[in-house]
């Protein structure tokens, strides 16, 4: 059963993933992220799960584009 705390971690994780998926991320943001990861072991675990899903979706998307014949 998912708790409100679990849901809050997932929402925050998605926010971190979006913030870190920028061309230029200031050092301060990286420092905040590292502190967030250290604050609760569930944070890093959630981030790694979401990052894995993100990469898998990206790979699927790229694979699908390669299947479409070019005109």
PyMOL Python script that loads the backbone (N, CA, C, O; Angstrom):
from pymol import cmd

cmd.read_pdbstr("""\
ATOM      1  N   UNK A   1       0.840  -1.179   0.000  1.00  0.00           N
ATOM      2  CA  UNK A   1       0.000   0.000   0.000  1.00  0.00           C
ATOM      3  C   UNK A   1       0.886   1.242   0.000  1.00  0.00           C
ATOM      4  O   UNK A   1       1.830   1.360   0.780  1.00  0.00           O
ATOM      5  N   UNK A   2       0.553   2.152  -0.889  1.00  0.00           N
ATOM      6  CA  UNK A   2       1.313   3.402  -0.976  1.00  0.00           C
ATOM      7  C   UNK A   2       0.792   4.409   0.038  1.00  0.00           C
ATOM      8  O   UNK A   2      -0.415   4.579   0.213  1.00  0.00           O
ATOM      9  N   UNK A   3       1.720   5.063   0.690  1.00  0.00           N
ATOM     10  CA  UNK A   3       1.343   6.074   1.668  1.00  0.00           C
ATOM     11  C   UNK A   3       1.446   7.460   1.030  1.00  0.00           C
ATOM     12  O   UNK A   3       1.955   7.620  -0.079  1.00  0.00           O
ATOM     13  N   UNK A   4       0.956   8.436   1.750  1.00  0.00           N
ATOM     14  CA  UNK A   4       1.091   9.817   1.272  1.00  0.00           C
ATOM     15  C   UNK A   4       2.559  10.217   1.180  1.00  0.00           C
ATOM     16  O   UNK A   4       2.949  10.983   0.298  1.00  0.00           O
ATOM     17  N   UNK A   5       3.362   9.697   2.091  1.00  0.00           N
ATOM     18  CA  UNK A   5       4.803   9.996   2.058  1.00  0.00           C
ATOM     19  C   UNK A   5       5.420   9.420   0.788  1.00  0.00           C
ATOM     20  O   UNK A   5       6.251  10.067   0.150  1.00  0.00           O
ATOM     21  N   UNK A   6       5.013   8.197   0.418  1.00  0.00           N
ATOM     22  CA  UNK A   6       5.517   7.584  -0.821  1.00  0.00           C
ATOM     23  C   UNK A   6       5.122   8.420  -2.037  1.00  0.00           C
ATOM     24  O   UNK A   6       5.929   8.649  -2.938  1.00  0.00           O
ATOM     25  N   UNK A   7       3.883   8.864  -2.046  1.00  0.00           N
ATOM     26  CA  UNK A   7       3.411   9.687  -3.166  1.00  0.00           C
ATOM     27  C   UNK A   7       4.166  11.007  -3.228  1.00  0.00           C
ATOM     28  O   UNK A   7       4.503  11.480  -4.313  1.00  0.00           O
ATOM     29  N   UNK A   8       4.434  11.605  -2.071  1.00  0.00           N
ATOM     30  CA  UNK A   8       5.184  12.866  -2.029  1.00  0.00           C
ATOM     31  C   UNK A   8       6.603  12.659  -2.561  1.00  0.00           C
ATOM     32  O   UNK A   8       7.135  13.511  -3.272  1.00  0.00           O
ATOM     33  N   UNK A   9       7.208  11.530  -2.215  1.00  0.00           N
ATOM     34  CA  UNK A   9       8.551  11.230  -2.716  1.00  0.00           C
ATOM     35  C   UNK A   9       8.515  11.085  -4.231  1.00  0.00           C
ATOM     36  O   UNK A   9       9.399  11.590  -4.922  1.00  0.00           O
ATOM     37  N   UNK A  10       7.506  10.403  -4.751  1.00  0.00           N
ATOM     38  CA  UNK A  10       7.409  10.211  -6.206  1.00  0.00           C
ATOM     39  C   UNK A  10       7.238  11.542  -6.933  1.00  0.00           C
ATOM     40  O   UNK A  10       7.840  11.763  -7.984  1.00  0.00           O
ATOM     41  N   UNK A  11       6.422  12.422  -6.373  1.00  0.00           N
ATOM     42  CA  UNK A  11       6.223  13.735  -6.999  1.00  0.00           C
ATOM     43  C   UNK A  11       7.523  14.530  -6.970  1.00  0.00           C
ATOM     44  O   UNK A  11       7.901  15.145  -7.967  1.00  0.00           O
ATOM     45  N   UNK A  12       8.198  14.519  -5.845  1.00  0.00           N
ATOM     46  CA  UNK A  12       9.470  15.246  -5.712  1.00  0.00           C
ATOM     47  C   UNK A  12      10.527  14.646  -6.631  1.00  0.00           C
ATOM     48  O   UNK A  12      11.344  15.365  -7.206  1.00  0.00           O
ATOM     49  N   UNK A  13      10.504  13.319  -6.764  1.00  0.00           N
ATOM     50  CA  UNK A  13      11.442  12.643  -7.651  1.00  0.00           C
ATOM     51  C   UNK A  13      11.253  13.098  -9.089  1.00  0.00           C
ATOM     52  O   UNK A  13      12.226  13.389  -9.784  1.00  0.00           O
ATOM     53  N   UNK A  14      10.015  13.159  -9.533  1.00  0.00           N
ATOM     54  CA  UNK A  14       9.734  13.618 -10.896  1.00  0.00           C
ATOM     55  C   UNK A  14      10.215  15.051 -11.087  1.00  0.00           C
ATOM     56  O   UNK A  14      10.736  15.404 -12.145  1.00  0.00           O
ATOM     57  N   UNK A  15      10.039  15.868 -10.062  1.00  0.00           N
ATOM     58  CA  UNK A  15      10.521  17.252 -10.125  1.00  0.00           C
ATOM     59  C   UNK A  15      12.040  17.280 -10.275  1.00  0.00           C
ATOM     60  O   UNK A  15      12.571  18.033 -11.090  1.00  0.00           O
ATOM     61  N   UNK A  16      12.737  16.462  -9.492  1.00  0.00           N
ATOM     62  CA  UNK A  16      14.196  16.415  -9.598  1.00  0.00           C
ATOM     63  C   UNK A  16      14.638  15.929 -10.969  1.00  0.00           C
ATOM     64  O   UNK A  16      15.577  16.472 -11.551  1.00  0.00           O
ATOM     65  N   UNK A  17      13.972  14.919 -11.481  1.00  0.00           N
ATOM     66  CA  UNK A  17      14.350  14.406 -12.795  1.00  0.00           C
ATOM     67  C   UNK A  17      14.219  15.504 -13.851  1.00  0.00           C
ATOM     68  O   UNK A  17      15.100  15.663 -14.696  1.00  0.00           O
ATOM     69  N   UNK A  18      13.140  16.246 -13.804  1.00  0.00           N
ATOM     70  CA  UNK A  18      12.938  17.335 -14.769  1.00  0.00           C
ATOM     71  C   UNK A  18      13.975  18.440 -14.576  1.00  0.00           C
ATOM     72  O   UNK A  18      14.491  18.978 -15.556  1.00  0.00           O
ATOM     73  N   UNK A  19      14.282  18.781 -13.339  1.00  0.00           N
ATOM     74  CA  UNK A  19      15.260  19.845 -13.072  1.00  0.00           C
ATOM     75  C   UNK A  19      16.657  19.464 -13.536  1.00  0.00           C
ATOM     76  O   UNK A  19      17.409  20.302 -14.034  1.00  0.00           O
ATOM     77  N   UNK A  20      16.996  18.186 -13.366  1.00  0.00           N
ATOM     78  CA  UNK A  20      18.344  17.745 -13.719  1.00  0.00           C
ATOM     79  C   UNK A  20      18.485  17.417 -15.199  1.00  0.00           C
ATOM     80  O   UNK A  20      19.600  17.222 -15.684  1.00  0.00           O
ATOM     81  N   UNK A  21      17.379  17.353 -15.916  1.00  0.00           N
ATOM     82  CA  UNK A  21      17.414  17.034 -17.347  1.00  0.00           C
ATOM     83  C   UNK A  21      17.452  18.322 -18.170  1.00  0.00           C
ATOM     84  O   UNK A  21      16.699  18.479 -19.132  1.00  0.00           O
ATOM     85  N   UNK A  22      18.311  19.210 -17.791  1.00  0.00           N
ATOM     86  CA  UNK A  22      18.492  20.490 -18.467  1.00  0.00           C
ATOM     87  C   UNK A  22      19.919  20.558 -18.990  1.00  0.00           C
ATOM     88  O   UNK A  22      20.809  19.908 -18.442  1.00  0.00           O
ATOM     89  N   UNK A  23      20.149  21.339 -20.045  1.00  0.00           N
ATOM     90  CA  UNK A  23      21.509  21.439 -20.583  1.00  0.00           C
ATOM     91  C   UNK A  23      22.535  21.966 -19.573  1.00  0.00           C
ATOM     92  O   UNK A  23      23.661  21.470 -19.518  1.00  0.00           O
ATOM     93  N   UNK A  24      22.158  22.947 -18.791  1.00  0.00           N
ATOM     94  CA  UNK A  24      23.080  23.532 -17.804  1.00  0.00           C
ATOM     95  C   UNK A  24      22.389  23.564 -16.451  1.00  0.00           C
ATOM     96  O   UNK A  24      21.428  24.305 -16.244  1.00  0.00           O
ATOM     97  N   UNK A  25      22.893  22.751 -15.537  1.00  0.00           N
ATOM     98  CA  UNK A  25      22.333  22.710 -14.189  1.00  0.00           C
ATOM     99  C   UNK A  25      23.366  23.304 -13.239  1.00  0.00           C
ATOM    100  O   UNK A  25      24.485  22.801 -13.143  1.00  0.00           O
ATOM    101  N   UNK A  26      22.998  24.366 -12.541  1.00  0.00           N
ATOM    102  CA  UNK A  26      23.943  25.002 -11.619  1.00  0.00           C
ATOM    103  C   UNK A  26      24.402  24.037 -10.522  1.00  0.00           C
ATOM    104  O   UNK A  26      23.666  23.131 -10.130  1.00  0.00           O
ATOM    105  N   UNK A  27      25.622  24.244 -10.037  1.00  0.00           N
ATOM    106  CA  UNK A  27      26.173  23.409  -8.971  1.00  0.00           C
ATOM    107  C   UNK A  27      25.265  23.391  -7.750  1.00  0.00           C
ATOM    108  O   UNK A  27      25.134  22.362  -7.088  1.00  0.00           O
ATOM    109  N   UNK A  28      24.647  24.507  -7.452  1.00  0.00           N
ATOM    110  CA  UNK A  28      23.765  24.588  -6.281  1.00  0.00           C
ATOM    111  C   UNK A  28      22.615  23.604  -6.371  1.00  0.00           C
ATOM    112  O   UNK A  28      22.210  23.024  -5.364  1.00  0.00           O
ATOM    113  N   UNK A  29      22.092  23.415  -7.560  1.00  0.00           N
ATOM    114  CA  UNK A  29      21.002  22.455  -7.758  1.00  0.00           C
ATOM    115  C   UNK A  29      21.516  21.043  -7.514  1.00  0.00           C
ATOM    116  O   UNK A  29      20.845  20.240  -6.866  1.00  0.00           O
ATOM    117  N   UNK A  30      22.695  20.738  -8.025  1.00  0.00           N
ATOM    118  CA  UNK A  30      23.288  19.417  -7.779  1.00  0.00           C
ATOM    119  C   UNK A  30      23.509  19.193  -6.279  1.00  0.00           C
ATOM    120  O   UNK A  30      23.272  18.097  -5.772  1.00  0.00           O
ATOM    121  N   UNK A  31      23.956  20.215  -5.586  1.00  0.00           N
ATOM    122  CA  UNK A  31      24.162  20.096  -4.143  1.00  0.00           C
ATOM    123  C   UNK A  31      22.846  19.831  -3.417  1.00  0.00           C
ATOM    124  O   UNK A  31      22.794  19.002  -2.509  1.00  0.00           O
ATOM    125  N   UNK A  32      21.783  20.531  -3.813  1.00  0.00           N
ATOM    126  CA  UNK A  32      20.460  20.317  -3.216  1.00  0.00           C
ATOM    127  C   UNK A  32      19.980  18.891  -3.484  1.00  0.00           C
ATOM    128  O   UNK A  32      19.430  18.233  -2.600  1.00  0.00           O
ATOM    129  N   UNK A  33      20.196  18.425  -4.710  1.00  0.00           N
ATOM    130  CA  UNK A  33      19.777  17.076  -5.071  1.00  0.00           C
ATOM    131  C   UNK A  33      20.507  16.039  -4.230  1.00  0.00           C
ATOM    132  O   UNK A  33      19.894  15.100  -3.723  1.00  0.00           O
ATOM    133  N   UNK A  34      21.807  16.208  -4.083  1.00  0.00           N
ATOM    134  CA  UNK A  34      22.589  15.260  -3.286  1.00  0.00           C
ATOM    135  C   UNK A  34      22.128  15.257  -1.834  1.00  0.00           C
ATOM    136  O   UNK A  34      22.069  14.201  -1.204  1.00  0.00           O
ATOM    137  N   UNK A  35      21.806  16.419  -1.304  1.00  0.00           N
ATOM    138  CA  UNK A  35      21.312  16.499   0.077  1.00  0.00           C
ATOM    139  C   UNK A  35      19.957  15.791   0.187  1.00  0.00           C
ATOM    140  O   UNK A  35      19.693  15.094   1.167  1.00  0.00           O
ATOM    141  N   UNK A  36      19.108  15.974  -0.815  1.00  0.00           N
ATOM    142  CA  UNK A  36      17.806  15.309  -0.830  1.00  0.00           C
ATOM    143  C   UNK A  36      17.993  13.794  -0.872  1.00  0.00           C
ATOM    144  O   UNK A  36      17.294  13.069  -0.164  1.00  0.00           O
ATOM    145  N   UNK A  37      18.909  13.315  -1.676  1.00  0.00           N
ATOM    146  CA  UNK A  37      19.179  11.878  -1.770  1.00  0.00           C
ATOM    147  C   UNK A  37      19.677  11.321  -0.433  1.00  0.00           C
ATOM    148  O   UNK A  37      19.293  10.220  -0.038  1.00  0.00           O
ATOM    149  N   UNK A  38      20.526  12.074   0.257  1.00  0.00           N
ATOM    150  CA  UNK A  38      21.069  11.618   1.538  1.00  0.00           C
ATOM    151  C   UNK A  38      20.047  11.696   2.669  1.00  0.00           C
ATOM    152  O   UNK A  38      20.172  10.988   3.668  1.00  0.00           O
ATOM    153  N   UNK A  39      19.042  12.550   2.517  1.00  0.00           N
ATOM    154  CA  UNK A  39      18.071  12.769   3.591  1.00  0.00           C
ATOM    155  C   UNK A  39      17.211  11.532   3.873  1.00  0.00           C
ATOM    156  O   UNK A  39      16.770  11.326   5.004  1.00  0.00           O
ATOM    157  N   UNK A  40      16.976  10.723   2.860  1.00  0.00           N
ATOM    158  CA  UNK A  40      16.127   9.535   3.034  1.00  0.00           C
ATOM    159  C   UNK A  40      16.488   8.545   1.941  1.00  0.00           C
ATOM    160  O   UNK A  40      16.453   8.886   0.759  1.00  0.00           O
ATOM    161  N   UNK A  41      16.827   7.344   2.315  1.00  0.00           N
ATOM    162  CA  UNK A  41      17.265   6.360   1.316  1.00  0.00           C
ATOM    163  C   UNK A  41      16.186   6.082   0.274  1.00  0.00           C
ATOM    164  O   UNK A  41      16.490   5.668  -0.844  1.00  0.00           O
ATOM    165  N   UNK A  42      14.924   6.309   0.643  1.00  0.00           N
ATOM    166  CA  UNK A  42      13.835   6.112  -0.330  1.00  0.00           C
ATOM    167  C   UNK A  42      13.924   7.113  -1.475  1.00  0.00           C
ATOM    168  O   UNK A  42      13.482   6.822  -2.586  1.00  0.00           O
ATOM    169  N   UNK A  43      14.494   8.293  -1.215  1.00  0.00           N
ATOM    170  CA  UNK A  43      14.594   9.318  -2.250  1.00  0.00           C
ATOM    171  C   UNK A  43      15.474   8.850  -3.404  1.00  0.00           C
ATOM    172  O   UNK A  43      15.071   8.917  -4.565  1.00  0.00           O
ATOM    173  N   UNK A  44      16.653   8.387  -3.089  1.00  0.00           N
ATOM    174  CA  UNK A  44      17.560   7.927  -4.139  1.00  0.00           C
ATOM    175  C   UNK A  44      16.978   6.713  -4.864  1.00  0.00           C
ATOM    176  O   UNK A  44      17.066   6.618  -6.089  1.00  0.00           O
ATOM    177  N   UNK A  45      16.389   5.795  -4.116  1.00  0.00           N
ATOM    178  CA  UNK A  45      15.797   4.606  -4.736  1.00  0.00           C
ATOM    179  C   UNK A  45      14.695   5.012  -5.721  1.00  0.00           C
ATOM    180  O   UNK A  45      14.617   4.473  -6.825  1.00  0.00           O
ATOM    181  N   UNK A  46      13.857   5.949  -5.325  1.00  0.00           N
ATOM    182  CA  UNK A  46      12.782   6.409  -6.205  1.00  0.00           C
ATOM    183  C   UNK A  46      13.357   7.104  -7.439  1.00  0.00           C
ATOM    184  O   UNK A  46      12.864   6.913  -8.551  1.00  0.00           O
ATOM    185  N   UNK A  47      14.392   7.903  -7.240  1.00  0.00           N
ATOM    186  CA  UNK A  47      15.018   8.594  -8.362  1.00  0.00           C
ATOM    187  C   UNK A  47      15.606   7.593  -9.361  1.00  0.00           C
ATOM    188  O   UNK A  47      15.426   7.738 -10.570  1.00  0.00           O
ATOM    189  N   UNK A  48      16.301   6.590  -8.855  1.00  0.00           N
ATOM    190  CA  UNK A  48      16.909   5.602  -9.746  1.00  0.00           C
ATOM    191  C   UNK A  48      15.852   4.803 -10.510  1.00  0.00           C
ATOM    192  O   UNK A  48      16.049   4.477 -11.680  1.00  0.00           O
ATOM    193  N   UNK A  49      14.736   4.486  -9.856  1.00  0.00           N
ATOM    194  CA  UNK A  49      13.648   3.781 -10.554  1.00  0.00           C
ATOM    195  C   UNK A  49      13.072   4.649 -11.673  1.00  0.00           C
ATOM    196  O   UNK A  49      12.863   4.179 -12.791  1.00  0.00           O
ATOM    197  N   UNK A  50      12.820   5.911 -11.359  1.00  0.00           N
ATOM    198  CA  UNK A  50      12.234   6.796 -12.367  1.00  0.00           C
ATOM    199  C   UNK A  50      13.226   7.076 -13.490  1.00  0.00           C
ATOM    200  O   UNK A  50      12.835   7.148 -14.655  1.00  0.00           O
ATOM    201  N   UNK A  51      14.490   7.231 -13.159  1.00  0.00           N
ATOM    202  CA  UNK A  51      15.509   7.457 -14.179  1.00  0.00           C
ATOM    203  C   UNK A  51      15.605   6.258 -15.118  1.00  0.00           C
ATOM    204  O   UNK A  51      15.756   6.422 -16.329  1.00  0.00           O
ATOM    205  N   UNK A  52      15.518   5.057 -14.560  1.00  0.00           N
ATOM    206  CA  UNK A  52      15.549   3.847 -15.379  1.00  0.00           C
ATOM    207  C   UNK A  52      14.351   3.824 -16.335  1.00  0.00           C
ATOM    208  O   UNK A  52      14.500   3.521 -17.519  1.00  0.00           O
ATOM    209  N   UNK A  53      13.180   4.141 -15.819  1.00  0.00           N
ATOM    210  CA  UNK A  53      11.981   4.175 -16.671  1.00  0.00           C
ATOM    211  C   UNK A  53      12.131   5.236 -17.763  1.00  0.00           C
ATOM    212  O   UNK A  53      11.751   5.009 -18.911  1.00  0.00           O
ATOM    213  N   UNK A  54      12.682   6.386 -17.403  1.00  0.00           N
ATOM    214  CA  UNK A  54      12.906   7.484 -18.349  1.00  0.00           C
ATOM    215  C   UNK A  54      13.812   7.014 -19.486  1.00  0.00           C
ATOM    216  O   UNK A  54      13.523   7.251 -20.659  1.00  0.00           O
ATOM    217  N   UNK A  55      14.904   6.351 -19.130  1.00  0.00           N
ATOM    218  CA  UNK A  55      15.848   5.863 -20.148  1.00  0.00           C
ATOM    219  C   UNK A  55      15.221   4.777 -21.019  1.00  0.00           C
ATOM    220  O   UNK A  55      15.463   4.734 -22.225  1.00  0.00           O
ATOM    221  N   UNK A  56      14.427   3.911 -20.423  1.00  0.00           N
ATOM    222  CA  UNK A  56      13.761   2.863 -21.204  1.00  0.00           C
ATOM    223  C   UNK A  56      12.767   3.466 -22.200  1.00  0.00           C
ATOM    224  O   UNK A  56      12.693   3.036 -23.351  1.00  0.00           O
ATOM    225  N   UNK A  57      12.009   4.460 -21.748  1.00  0.00           N
ATOM    226  CA  UNK A  57      11.065   5.117 -22.652  1.00  0.00           C
ATOM    227  C   UNK A  57      11.792   5.838 -23.779  1.00  0.00           C
ATOM    228  O   UNK A  57      11.345   5.828 -24.926  1.00  0.00           O
ATOM    229  N   UNK A  58      12.908   6.460 -23.444  1.00  0.00           N
ATOM    230  CA  UNK A  58      13.698   7.153 -24.459  1.00  0.00           C
ATOM    231  C   UNK A  58      14.208   6.153 -25.495  1.00  0.00           C
ATOM    232  O   UNK A  58      14.171   6.428 -26.694  1.00  0.00           O
ATOM    233  N   UNK A  59      14.677   5.009 -25.041  1.00  0.00           N
ATOM    234  CA  UNK A  59      15.174   3.977 -25.957  1.00  0.00           C
ATOM    235  C   UNK A  59      14.049   3.446 -26.832  1.00  0.00           C
ATOM    236  O   UNK A  59      14.239   3.226 -28.028  1.00  0.00           O
ATOM    237  N   UNK A  60      12.870   3.237 -26.235  1.00  0.00           N
ATOM    238  CA  UNK A  60      11.719   2.778 -27.017  1.00  0.00           C
ATOM    239  C   UNK A  60      11.328   3.806 -28.072  1.00  0.00           C
ATOM    240  O   UNK A  60      11.007   3.461 -29.210  1.00  0.00           O
ATOM    241  N   UNK A  61      11.362   5.066 -27.675  1.00  0.00           N
ATOM    242  CA  UNK A  61      11.018   6.137 -28.606  1.00  0.00           C
ATOM    243  C   UNK A  61      11.990   6.178 -29.776  1.00  0.00           C
ATOM    244  O   UNK A  61      11.584   6.305 -30.931  1.00  0.00           O
ATOM    245  N   UNK A  62      13.261   6.071 -29.468  1.00  0.00           N
ATOM    246  CA  UNK A  62      14.271   6.081 -30.534  1.00  0.00           C
ATOM    247  C   UNK A  62      14.125   4.859 -31.423  1.00  0.00           C
ATOM    248  O   UNK A  62      14.285   4.955 -32.640  1.00  0.00           O
ATOM    249  N   UNK A  63      13.826   3.718 -30.833  1.00  0.00           N
ATOM    250  CA  UNK A  63      13.627   2.502 -31.607  1.00  0.00           C
ATOM    251  C   UNK A  63      12.420   2.605 -32.517  1.00  0.00           C
ATOM    252  O   UNK A  63      12.458   2.139 -33.656  1.00  0.00           O
ATOM    253  N   UNK A  64      11.363   3.203 -32.033  1.00  0.00           N
ATOM    254  CA  UNK A  64      10.153   3.377 -32.840  1.00  0.00           C
ATOM    255  C   UNK A  64      10.418   4.314 -34.010  1.00  0.00           C
ATOM    256  O   UNK A  64       9.926   4.092 -35.116  1.00  0.00           O
ATOM    257  N   UNK A  65      11.198   5.362 -33.761  1.00  0.00           N
ATOM    258  CA  UNK A  65      11.519   6.300 -34.869  1.00  0.00           C
ATOM    259  C   UNK A  65      12.330   5.597 -35.944  1.00  0.00           C
ATOM    260  O   UNK A  65      12.192   5.903 -37.128  1.00  0.00           O
ATOM    261  N   UNK A  66      13.176   4.658 -35.538  1.00  0.00           N
ATOM    262  CA  UNK A  66      13.994   3.932 -36.519  1.00  0.00           C
ATOM    263  C   UNK A  66      13.171   2.949 -37.333  1.00  0.00           C
ATOM    264  O   UNK A  66      13.587   2.545 -38.419  1.00  0.00           O
ATOM    265  N   UNK A  67      12.008   2.560 -36.824  1.00  0.00           N
ATOM    266  CA  UNK A  67      11.149   1.632 -37.542  1.00  0.00           C
ATOM    267  C   UNK A  67      10.299   2.313 -38.613  1.00  0.00           C
ATOM    268  O   UNK A  67       9.823   1.665 -39.545  1.00  0.00           O
ATOM    269  N   UNK A  68      10.116   3.614 -38.473  1.00  0.00           N
ATOM    270  CA  UNK A  68       9.297   4.359 -39.428  1.00  0.00           C
ATOM    271  C   UNK A  68      10.113   4.629 -40.662  1.00  0.00           C
ATOM    272  O   UNK A  68      11.178   5.240 -40.581  1.00  0.00           O
ATOM    273  N   UNK A  69       9.617   4.170 -41.844  1.00  0.00           N
ATOM    274  CA  UNK A  69      10.374   4.398 -43.072  1.00  0.00           C
ATOM    275  C   UNK A  69      10.452   5.885 -43.401  1.00  0.00           C
ATOM    276  O   UNK A  69       9.482   6.626 -43.242  1.00  0.00           O
ATOM    277  N   UNK A  70      11.620   6.300 -43.860  1.00  0.00           N
ATOM    278  CA  UNK A  70      11.765   7.705 -44.264  1.00  0.00           C
ATOM    279  C   UNK A  70      11.262   7.848 -45.682  1.00  0.00           C
ATOM    280  O   UNK A  70      11.328   6.916 -46.483  1.00  0.00           O
ATOM    281  N   UNK A  71      10.757   9.031 -45.974  1.00  0.00           N
ATOM    282  CA  UNK A  71      10.203   9.242 -47.329  1.00  0.00           C
ATOM    283  C   UNK A  71      11.227   9.764 -48.286  1.00  0.00           C
ATOM    284  O   UNK A  71      10.919   9.991 -49.456  1.00  0.00           O
TER     285      UNK A  71
END
""", "prot")
cmd.dss("prot")
cmd.show_as("cartoon", "prot")
cmd.util.cbc("prot")
cmd.orient("prot")
